[in-house]
Amino acid sequence: MENFADRLTSAILRKNSRVVVGLDPHPQLMPPHLREDASLEHGEGIQAEAHAIMRFNEEIIEAIAEHVVAVKPQVAFYERLGSWGFLALEKTLAMAREAGLLVIVDGKRNDIGSTAAAYAEAYLGDGPLAGDALTVNAYLGEDGLRPFIDRCRGSAKGLFILLRTSNPSAGDVQDLPVHGRPLFLHLADLIDAWSQGTEGEGAYRSVGVVVGATYAEEARQLRRRLPNLPFLVPGYGHQGGTAADVASCFNPDGTGAIVNSSRGVIFAYRERYGPEEFARAAKDAARDMKVDINRALGLGD
């Protein structure tokens, strides 16, 4: 069974892409005709919204697949619709797998003991909500992460642990000084230790970290400290991160990181082509993002 990190690196090199697209279907930003069509068929309400999301995601996935290595559905946008939302998430995961894409479930889960184990089974097991990788929160310490990390050993599953996030108030906690160093550097050392034993055939482990594009200098420090951990990098585009910023997250050979954009890709129709051609707009936005990052890394188009 191929290790998650090996699968990720293989996809990066095969497609010459470091792009992840977040499938975050904000209801206010969805193309209006999709919601109207779904309402005509299913009536007003949650069921119609879920069907609109499934159609939207299907067309987005088909359009972007050649330019991206993974998709990252944010679970909250599906949970809010109850059972219909979970159905939309299940269908989305299946469509992404059918398109040959890796799936990172953005759930930011965390707990301890049997509850953490249940989360790990749900999102890293063999059930309908399982992806190839899951985002998790480290605030509860090692016993809150152990069930997730154990799932990555001897399996094809991966994990991305929140480390240095892209939100404006991240520093309120992550920069707190502890023995002369910011807290996020202490957490980096802990994750480095916890992730041992998840190595693949290549250079990387299946347990990675989330490092925001909006903190380029901190990303540079973390890349030096964690050369064997894959980085999931949010914050490109809409949140202000540039290709030059995210370049510091990569190793010299252009591997070791993947960069996420959500609304900048899936809602690109708001800037080009219009809502009827939302899929074409997403395809071109994903391609442009791929080229932008590759050029910043000196890798060509």
Secondary structure, 3 states (H helix, E strand, C coil): CCCHHHHHHHHHHHHCCCEEEEECCCCCCCCHHHHHHHHHHHCCCHHHHHHHHHHHHHHHHHHHHHHCCEEEEECHHHHCCHHHHHHHHHHHHHHHHHCCCEEEEEEEECCCHHHHHHHHHHHHCCCCCCCCEEEECCCCCHHHHHHHHHHHCCCCCEEEEEEECCCCCCHHHHCCEECCEEHHHHHHHHHHHHCCCCECCCCCECEEEEECCCCHHHHHHHHHHCCCCCEEECCECCCCECHHHHHHHCCCCCCCEEEEECHHHHCHHHCCCCHHHHHHHHHHHHHHHHHHHHHHCCCCC
